[in-house]
């Protein structure tokens, strides 16, 4: 299926000042804060370029610079697949008062796991000095990192990486992988065949195919973008070969037969500044639920299970494309981020 492994990390934080976390902008605000800290702290070329966003680093530099490898560029120039994704607080929150607790998640894909120490340092420093959201230059947006927990929602396992009393971070050994995905898929496929399956889109999901924007959750387009994303993550960060074109065509054909039965979605028009492009870029997308029908989910379901972990569509590094499956007996995938405590 895929050689990809990934690690979910939950960061439990305490707001030390009011934070305008931004609702559906929260993922973008969190990602920007972490990126700013990592570039300034670890990138030798950030100062030489004047601004972190002035020019993209070349692939030679990106191969040795943790910040640029993880955040700005990878070893395959021209691609926009990154080795991480951010999931903002769920449900969405616009503002936090000082003393309130909140949680967000960061997922590291494949080789991106090796940069965990830099991520932890960046979260600490972002909370202490950088801040997140509007008003951070005036002293707002500050927080303290209290706990880090690795989570495997498919097997129901958690592992503490940093507790309030700890001075050192424990490197986790929990991974989402093909074995866990196939196990869950096999348990539920038989009950789903010939029935409806619901996808709940928790953060704005933006689907584009052949330069066309889709404001409805078309299954064929969603599946194509999802399969491409998972395969590229496996190729770039897990040493996986490109999938055979005949297999890709077969899976696309199966996806084309799935019917959209009902959609209760809302479109959110959102724009944010992109340092890489030097202009505003759309984070717009739909949230809500979509109900699909297929006579046989057996070959499609594993990819949908994977997609809960990888997100789907555009701007997943900024918190977009978070969804979960409904219609089976499994618990909602992102309950581990919703919960007040693990």
C-alpha positions, 0 to 999 in steps of 0.5 A, a space after each residue: 500500500 505505502 511505506 509511509 510512517 507518521 507521528 502525531 504529536 499533541 501539544 498542550 499549552 497554557 495561554 499566558 496572555 490573551 491570544 487572538 488565535 484566529 478560528 480557521 486562521 489558527 493553523 496558519 498563525 501557529 505554523 507562521 510562529 513556528 516557522 519564524 522561530 525555526 528559521 531565525 534559530 537554525 537557518 544560516 542563510 535567513 539573515 543573508 537573504 534579508 527576510 526569511 521569505 525573500 528567496 527560496 533556499 536552494 536544494 543543496 542548502 535545504 538538504 542540510 538546514 533543518 528549518 529549510 528542509 522541514 518548512 521552506 523547501 525539500 530535496 525535490 525542488 518545485 514540489 509543495 509537499 512538506 514533511 509535516 502538517 498542523 492541526 489547530 484546536 478542534 473545535 475552532 476557537 477565535 480567542 483565548 484569555 490568559 490562563 486558558 488551556 488549548 491544544 494543537 497537533 503537529 504530524 511529522 511524516 517519514 524522515 521529518 520525524 528526525 527533526 522533532 527536537 527542532 520542533 519542540 524548541 520552536 514551540 517553546 520559543 514561539 510561546 515565550 517570545 514570538 507569540 501567535 496571532 494578531 497583537 503578538 508584537 504588542 505582547 499578546 499571543 504568548 503561551 507556555 508549553 505544558 505537555 507533549 504526547 504522541 498519539 496513535 488513534 488507530 491502535 488507541 495508544 498514547 505516549 508521554 514525550 514531555 510532562 510538566 515535571 520533565 526537563 527532557 523530551 522523550 523520543 516517541 516510538 508510536 507511529 501510524 503505519 500500513 499495518 494499523 491502517 489495514 487492520 482498521 480497514 478490514 474490521 469495518 469494510 464488510 459492514 460498510 459495503 453497500 452502505 453510506 460513509 460520512 466524511 466530516 470536514 473539521 477545517 477548511 478543505 480546498 480541492 483543486 484538480 487541473 486548475 479547477 476549484 471545487 467548492 463541493 466535496 466531489 469524491 472523485 476529486 477528493 480521492 485523487 488528491 488524497 492518493 497523490 498526497 499519500 504517494 508523494 509523502 511516501 516517495 519523498 520522505 519514506 523512499 517509496 517508488 512511484 505507484 504503478 500507473 495501472 494501479 492508480 488508474 484502477 483506484 481512480 476508476 473505483 473512486 469515480 463510481 462513488 456517489 455523493 448522496 448528501 452534502 451539508 457543507 459551508 464555504 469559508 473565504 479565507 486569505 493569508 499572506 504567503 512568504 514563499 509566493 510573496 503575495 496573498 494566497 487562498 486558504 478558502 475551503 469547505 467544512 461540514 459533512 458529506 455522505 457517500 455511497 459505494 457498493 464496495 469500499 474495500 479498496 478505497 477505505 484504507 486510503 480514506 483511513 490514511 487521509 485522516 492522518 495526512 489531511 487532504 487538499 491545499 495548505 495542510 501545513 497551515 491546518 487545512 484539510 482535517 477530516 474524519 470518517 463516520 458511519 462505522 463503529 470506530 471512534 472519531 479519529 480526532 477525538 484525541 485532539 478535542 479532548 480536554 485531557 488524554 
